[in-house]
Amino acid sequence: MNQAPENYGTIKRTGEKALGIIGSIFNVIGIILSIIFITSLSGFEGSQMQMQMEEEIRNDPNLTNSGDVEMTIDMVNSFVQGFDVLGWIVVALLVVSTVFAILAITKLKSFEKANTAGIFFILAGIFAGILSLTSILFYIAAIMCFVRKPPLREDELMRRDNEPAPRNEAVTREDDTPYRPL
């Protein structure tokens, strides 16, 4: 079942595999950088850097009202805490995208599964971010999976049931004109 039908030629899926591997590598790099950024932000709360930032906000001459100062400090702290949660969501989405990309790469080994691999590449692109560089690579690989088909071996001389196609031996010309090239 992993072979192409008898009247089809073979096609190599090297381009799709290469795009899938490059996209997966980009995903892994994004996962690593996100984890590093999240862990560096997790140490921010209660650190000396946070205290220095709060002191700078309190000493800002543009913020004269104490309510504005406290609101600004609370906004910075909530931003840091919110980014921690958002960062882990990004990591989870990139992991799911990488899993779909690996599944797509493994599905490319058989002829019948190229459309399934294309669907997996589209899902990997969606989970990697709608318009990121990684998702664009996955979308290109998906389009290649859907569009590239192996050529017919007998150049359409064989029907699907392996019977020879009927041929009309008489050659006629529909556009009989005296202005034909020599």
N, C-alpha and C positions, 0 to 999 in steps of 0.2 A: 504493500500500500504506500510505501514511501517513494515509489517510482512514479514517474510521469506516465500517462497513458502511452500506448505503443506508437501512435501516430504523431506524438509531440516530440519536439527536440528538447534538449536540456537548456537550462538557463542558470547561470550562477548568480547568487544573491550577495555578492561581495560588497557592493555599494550599500545595501540596506544594513548588512552586518556592521560595516565600518561606521556608518552614521549612528547606529544603535550603541556601539561600544563607545564612541566619542561622547554621545549624549549621557551615557551611564557614568563615564568618568567625570563629566561636568557635574552631574548630580552628586557624586561622592565628594567632589571638592566642595560643592555648596553645603553638603551636610557637615563636613569637617569644619569649615569656616563658621557656619551657624552655631555649632556647638561651642567652638572657641569663644565666639562673641557672647553667647548666652552665659557661659561660665564666668566670663570676665565681668558681665553686668550683675551676676548674682552676688558677687563680692562687694558691690557698690553700696548696698544698704548698710548703714551703720559704720561705714569706713571714714577715714580721715578726708578722703576726697569729697564725700557727700557733705561733711561738715564744712569744708572750705567753700563748696559751692553755695551752701545755705548762707554762709557768712557774706559771700560776695553779693548774693541777692539782697540780703538785709542792708548792705552798705551802698546799694545802687541808688544814686541821687534821683533817678526817674521814678522810683517807687517810694513815694512819701507816705502813703496810707498803709498802716500796719495790716489791714485786711487784704490789700493787694499783694503785700509781701508773702503772707501766709498762703494766699491762693496760688501764687507762683511756685512756692516751695512744694505745695501739695500736688500741683500739676506736674512738676518735674519728677517727684517720687512716684506718682501714678503712671507716668510715661515709662519709667524704668521697670516697674512691676508689670505693666501691660505688655511691654516688649518681651519680657521673659516668657510669658504665656504664648504670645504670637510667634516667638522664635521656635518654641517646641512644636507648634502647629506646622510651621514651615519645614522643620526637620522631618516630621511624620509624613507630610505630603511628598517630600523629596524621596523618602524611603519607599513609599508606595509607587512613585514614578519609576524608581530604579527597579523594583520588582517587576512591574509591567514591561519595562524595557528588556530585562533579562528573559522573561517569558517569550517576548516577541522574537528575540534573537534565537532562542531554542526552537521556536516554531518554524523558522525559516529553513530548517534542514529538510523538510518534506515539501513536495510539490503542492499537495492539496491544502496545506496550512498557511499559504502566503496571505490569504485574505484575513485569516485569524490573526496572523502576525501584524498586519496592517491595523486592525482594530486595537490590538494591544499597544502599538506605537502611538495611536491617537490618544488612548487613555493615558499613556505615559506622558505625552505632551501636555494634556490637560492638567494632570497632577503636578507637572514641573513648573507650571505657570503658563498662562494662556499665550503670552507673546515674549517669552524669554528665549535666549539663544538656544538653550537645550531643547525647549519645546519645538522650536522651528526645525531643528535637526530631526526630531522624532516625526514631525509632520511630513518632512521631505521623504523620510524612510517609509512612512505609511503610504504616501502617494506612489512611490516606486513599487511597493508591494501590490497595490491595486492595479497599476497600469501595465507593468512589465509582465508579459505573458510569453511562454516559450513558443517559438515558431513551429508551424506544421512541417513535418519532415517531408512529406510527399507533395508539398506545395498545393494542398487542397485537391489532390487527385484522388484521395481516398475519402469516402464518407465516414461518418462516425461509427458505422457498423462494420468497418473494414472491408467494404465492398468497393470495387472500382467505380468511380463516378462515370456516368454515361458521357461520351464525348461526341460532338458533332464534327465529323471529319471534313465536311465541306466548309471551306473558309469563304465567307462573303464579306464584302465591304459595304457598310451602311452609308458612308459619306463618299460616294463615288463622284469625284470631281477632277477636272483636268489640271487643277492647281496643286497636285501632290508633289512633295519634294522628291528629287531623284535619288 
